[in-house]
Amino acid sequence: MGKIVTFTHVTLDGVMQAPGRPDEDTRGEFGFGGWEVRYGDEVMANVAARGIAAGSALLFGRRTYEDFYDFWPNQPQPNPFTDVLNRSKKYVASRTLSAPLPWENSTLLKGDAGESVAELRESSEQDLVVLGSGDLIETLIRHDLIDEYTVLIHPLVLGTGRRLFAEGGPRATLQLVDSKITTTGVVIAVYRPDSRTR
């Protein structure tokens, strides 16, 4: 059985919405898109590269899958991230998309996301890495399916936006198992659910 691992950029106040570009996700009139870009450095790039190049499959919600497909395959070559993202097995939890999906090595998970991801996790020999996909993460949290959180905590407070842990979500106790600090002050923290509270 594989593990489900999330990889998420957040601000100090927990906002994960639209880290990459101004037009990435403007829901709720969010006007701060692209807030993560200025914090990139070699430490962060190495952690990201290891996370998606470790023989894992990728797991997306519909919105993040479409956003990645619109952007990454069109990046100039050589680009190590594009190559890895194209080659990786990709699973997409969506009730609105139809198969076949346009990006190579993509498989649509139909029906209830919690149930379909639980079945995939049980049958998979690979770990499943969730990139972004806030709505999917909320579902996985409710179904107690996340085995590890990699959270990149940026020294920035926005005061508004969609958060990694939504208000009213289930209580959880986590254990810090690894941490790094980038040259730009981003804390990269790896947490696992405390087995005593699962």
NUVO-517816 format. One line per 10 residues: their letters; for each residue z, x, y of C-alpha. Coordinates in Angstrom, 2 decimals. Example, Ala and Ser with C-alpha at 12.3 -4.5 7.8 and 13.67 -1.06 7.14 Angstrom:
# residues 2
AS) 7.80:12.30:-4.50 ~ 7.14:13.67:-1.06
***
This chain:
# residues 198
MGKIVTFTHV) 0.00:0.00:0.00 ~ -0.91:1.32:3.44 ~ 1.26:1.26:6.54 ~ 0.47:-0.60:9.73 ~ 0.83:1.71:12.74 ~ 0.36:0.67:16.37 ~ -0.85:3.04:19.09 ~ -0.10:1.62:22.52 ~ -0.12:2.82:26.13 ~ 2.62:1.13:28.18
TLDGVMQAPG) 4.13:1.46:31.62 ~ 7.85:2.05:32.03 ~ 8.30:-1.71:32.42 ~ 6.40:-2.37:29.20 ~ 2.99:-3.45:30.53 ~ 0.14:-2.66:28.13 ~ -2.64:-4.64:29.85 ~ -5.91:-2.89:30.75 ~ -4.87:0.76:30.64 ~ -8.42:2.14:30.49
RPDEDTRGEF) -10.57:0.49:33.17 ~ -10.29:-1.87:36.17 ~ -12.43:-4.54:34.42 ~ -10.90:-4.11:30.96 ~ -8.63:-7.18:31.03 ~ -8.14:-9.19:34.21 ~ -6.34:-12.16:32.64 ~ -3.68:-13.59:34.94 ~ -5.46:-12.00:37.93 ~ -4.24:-8.58:36.80
GFGGWEVRYG) -5.47:-6.09:39.38 ~ -4.15:-2.75:38.11 ~ -6.60:-1.97:35.32 ~ -7.22:1.69:34.62 ~ -3.62:2.75:35.29 ~ -3.49:5.09:32.27 ~ -6.46:7.32:33.08 ~ -4.78:9.72:35.53 ~ -2.11:10.62:32.97 ~ -4.46:12.02:30.33
DEVMANVAAR) -3.96:15.62:29.21 ~ -4.49:17.82:26.17 ~ -1.20:16.81:24.55 ~ -2.13:13.13:24.69 ~ -5.69:13.81:23.51 ~ -4.40:15.75:20.50 ~ -1.96:12.99:19.53 ~ -4.72:10.37:19.86 ~ -7.16:12.46:17.85 ~ -4.65:13.01:15.04
GIAAGSALLF) -3.80:9.31:15.01 ~ -7.34:8.11:14.44 ~ -8.60:11.04:12.38 ~ -5.98:11.06:9.65 ~ -8.05:9.06:7.18 ~ -6.75:5.75:8.50 ~ -8.67:2.53:8.95 ~ -8.60:0.73:12.30 ~ -7.32:-2.79:12.87 ~ -8.35:-4.75:15.96
GRRTYEDFYD) -7.95:-8.11:17.57 ~ -11.17:-9.71:18.79 ~ -10.85:-8.78:22.47 ~ -10.12:-5.07:21.87 ~ -12.81:-4.80:19.19 ~ -15.47:-6.17:21.55 ~ -14.26:-3.93:24.38 ~ -14.35:-0.80:22.18 ~ -17.79:-1.72:20.81 ~ -19.17:-2.17:24.33
FWPNQPQPNP) -17.87:1.24:25.39 ~ -17.46:3.86:22.67 ~ -20.77:3.87:20.77 ~ -22.56:4.39:24.10 ~ -20.65:7.54:25.11 ~ -22.59:10.82:25.31 ~ -22.67:13.01:22.25 ~ -21.06:15.13:21.09 ~ -17.90:13.10:21.53 ~ -15.29:13.45:18.79
FTDVLNRSKK) -13.73:10.07:19.51 ~ -17.07:8.25:19.28 ~ -17.90:9.94:16.01 ~ -14.54:9.11:14.43 ~ -14.55:5.53:15.73 ~ -18.07:4.93:14.43 ~ -17.31:6.37:10.98 ~ -13.89:4.75:10.53 ~ -13.48:1.55:8.57 ~ -12.70:-1.20:11.05
YVASRTLSAP) -11.03:-4.55:10.36 ~ -11.09:-7.32:12.96 ~ -8.74:-10.32:12.95 ~ -10.55:-13.18:14.67 ~ -11.08:-16.92:14.35 ~ -14.08:-16.92:16.70 ~ -16.30:-14.02:15.58 ~ -18.86:-14.37:12.81 ~ -19.95:-11.90:10.16 ~ -21.77:-9.59:10.11
LPWENSTLLK) -20.04:-7.74:12.92 ~ -22.28:-5.47:15.06 ~ -20.36:-2.18:14.90 ~ -20.95:-0.14:11.74 ~ -18.20:-0.18:9.08 ~ -16.65:-3.37:10.51 ~ -15.16:-6.17:8.39 ~ -14.09:-9.57:9.68 ~ -10.69:-10.88:8.57 ~ -10.91:-14.66:8.59
GDAGESVAEL) -8.21:-17.29:8.79 ~ -4.61:-16.77:9.87 ~ -4.23:-13.23:11.21 ~ -0.72:-12.74:9.84 ~ -1.70:-13.79:6.34 ~ -5.02:-11.91:6.25 ~ -3.47:-8.68:7.57 ~ -0.58:-8.96:5.11 ~ -3.08:-9.23:2.25 ~ -5.09:-6.29:3.61
RESSEQDLVV) -1.98:-4.14:3.97 ~ -0.94:-4.90:0.40 ~ -4.33:-3.99:-1.04 ~ -5.20:-1.04:1.22 ~ -4.77:2.57:0.19 ~ -5.28:3.63:3.81 ~ -2.94:3.23:6.73 ~ -4.13:0.71:9.31 ~ -3.97:1.82:12.95 ~ -3.86:-0.89:15.61
LGSGDLIETL) -5.35:0.28:18.92 ~ -4.43:-1.94:21.87 ~ -4.81:-5.54:20.62 ~ -1.71:-7.03:22.27 ~ -2.19:-10.56:20.91 ~ -2.63:-9.20:17.38 ~ 0.48:-7.03:17.75 ~ 2.49:-10.12:18.74 ~ 1.34:-11.82:15.55 ~ 2.16:-8.79:13.41
IRHDLIDEYT) 5.63:-8.54:14.97 ~ 6.32:-12.20:14.17 ~ 5.30:-11.56:10.55 ~ 7.33:-8.31:10.32 ~ 4.22:-6.31:9.37 ~ 4.47:-3.25:11.63 ~ 5.72:-0.10:9.91 ~ 5.49:2.29:12.84 ~ 5.01:2.12:16.61 ~ 3.48:5.01:18.55
VLIHPLVLGT) 4.24:4.16:22.17 ~ 2.91:6.25:25.06 ~ 5.33:5.47:27.90 ~ 3.83:6.26:31.31 ~ 5.99:7.04:34.37 ~ 4.74:3.99:36.23 ~ 6.15:0.54:37.03 ~ 3.65:-2.26:37.72 ~ 5.95:-5.29:37.79 ~ 3.30:-7.58:36.34
GRRLFAEGGP) 0.97:-7.79:33.38 ~ 0.96:-8.50:29.66 ~ 3.70:-6.60:27.86 ~ 3.96:-4.96:24.47 ~ 7.04:-7.00:23.57 ~ 6.59:-10.50:24.95 ~ 9.55:-12.52:26.14 ~ 10.94:-14.72:23.39 ~ 9.80:-12.45:20.57 ~ 11.99:-11.63:17.57
RATLQLVDSK) 14.84:-9.15:17.86 ~ 14.26:-5.72:16.30 ~ 16.18:-2.48:15.88 ~ 14.03:0.65:15.80 ~ 14.64:4.29:14.92 ~ 13.08:7.11:16.93 ~ 11.42:9.47:14.42 ~ 9.39:11.73:16.74 ~ 8.77:12.34:20.43 ~ 6.71:14.53:22.73
ITTTGVVIAV) 6.34:14.81:26.49 ~ 2.95:15.41:28.05 ~ 2.29:17.63:31.06 ~ 1.88:14.46:33.16 ~ 5.27:13.02:32.22 ~ 4.18:10.57:29.54 ~ 6.73:10.20:26.75 ~ 5.04:9.76:23.37 ~ 7.62:8.13:21.13 ~ 7.24:7.17:17.49
YRPDSRTR) 9.53:4.41:16.22 ~ 10.03:2.81:12.84 ~ 11.87:-0.45:12.17 ~ 15.40:0.19:10.99 ~ 15.33:-0.66:7.27 ~ 18.88:-2.00:7.54 ~ 17.67:-4.82:9.79 ~ 14.43:-5.69:7.96
***
